Amino acid sequence: MSTHGLTLREHITVITTPDGAVLLNQRTGRYWQLNATAALVLRTLEEGGMPEQAAAELAARHPAAADRARDDVEALLRTLREADALTTR
């Protein structure tokens, strides 16, 4: 993973929920529901963490799925990029 300094675009709002988070694109009205795992990744990135750090955090919290952590982070980043929801700092 080589992506650095990612954050959500200004028009993307994050609302934390008991089960994760919801992202709302204020320009289009499109929204995404994130599970707790995806919300953890997003929170790590928003706090200045790198994708590698998000994957390490996932692996630490879910050791049984540690081998999938990097792929899960990349899948979320790919989805957010395709939706043009991410920008660099």
C-alpha positions as CSV (number, residue, x, y, z in Angstrom):
1,M,0.0,0.0,0.0
2,S,1.6,3.2,-1.1
3,T,-1.1,5.8,-0.6
4,H,-0.2,8.7,1.7
5,G,-2.2,11.4,3.5
6,L,-5.7,10.5,2.5
7,T,-8.8,12.2,3.8
8,L,-12.4,12.6,2.7
9,R,-13.4,15.4,0.4
10,E,-15.1,18.5,2.0
11,H,-18.5,17.6,0.7
12,I,-18.5,14.1,2.3
13,T,-20.0,14.0,5.7
14,V,-19.4,11.2,8.2
15,I,-22.0,10.2,10.8
16,T,-20.9,7.6,13.3
17,T,-23.5,4.9,14.1
18,P,-23.6,2.1,16.7
19,D,-22.6,-0.3,13.9
20,G,-20.0,1.8,12.1
21,A,-20.6,4.9,10.1
22,V,-22.6,6.5,7.2
23,L,-20.9,8.7,4.6
24,L,-23.1,11.2,2.8
25,N,-22.1,13.0,-0.4
26,Q,-23.7,16.4,0.1
27,R,-23.5,17.2,-3.6
28,T,-25.2,14.1,-5.0
29,G,-27.1,12.7,-2.0
30,R,-25.4,9.4,-2.4
31,Y,-24.5,7.6,0.8
32,W,-22.6,4.6,1.9
33,Q,-23.1,2.6,5.1
34,L,-19.8,1.4,6.6
35,N,-19.5,-1.5,9.0
36,A,-17.4,-1.2,12.1
37,T,-14.3,-2.5,10.3
38,A,-14.5,0.1,7.5
39,A,-15.3,2.8,10.0
40,L,-12.1,1.9,11.9
41,V,-10.1,2.2,8.7
42,L,-11.6,5.5,7.8
43,R,-11.1,6.9,11.3
44,T,-7.4,5.8,11.2
45,L,-7.0,7.6,7.9
46,E,-8.9,10.7,9.0
47,E,-6.6,10.9,12.1
48,G,-3.6,11.0,9.8
49,G,-2.8,7.3,9.8
50,M,-1.5,5.5,6.7
51,P,-3.3,2.6,5.1
52,E,-0.6,0.3,6.5
53,Q,-1.5,1.5,10.0
54,A,-5.1,0.8,9.4
55,A,-4.4,-2.7,8.2
56,A,-2.2,-3.3,11.3
57,E,-5.0,-2.0,13.6
58,L,-7.5,-4.4,11.9
59,A,-5.1,-7.3,12.3
60,A,-4.6,-6.5,16.0
61,R,-8.3,-6.3,16.7
62,H,-9.2,-9.3,14.6
63,P,-6.3,-11.8,14.7
64,A,-8.4,-14.5,13.0
65,A,-8.8,-12.4,9.9
66,A,-5.3,-10.8,10.0
67,D,-4.4,-12.2,6.6
68,R,-7.3,-10.3,5.0
69,A,-6.6,-6.9,6.7
70,R,-4.5,-5.4,3.9
71,D,-7.0,-6.5,1.2
72,D,-9.9,-5.1,3.3
73,V,-8.2,-1.7,3.5
74,E,-7.4,-1.7,-0.2
75,A,-11.0,-2.7,-1.1
76,L,-12.4,0.2,1.0
77,L,-9.9,2.7,-0.5
78,R,-10.8,1.4,-4.0
79,T,-14.5,1.9,-3.4
80,L,-14.0,5.4,-2.0
81,R,-11.7,6.4,-4.9
82,E,-14.2,5.2,-7.4
83,A,-16.8,7.3,-5.7
84,D,-14.4,10.3,-5.8
85,A,-14.8,10.6,-2.1
86,L,-11.1,10.8,-1.2
87,T,-8.4,13.4,-1.6
88,T,-4.9,13.8,-0.5
89,R,-3.9,16.1,2.4
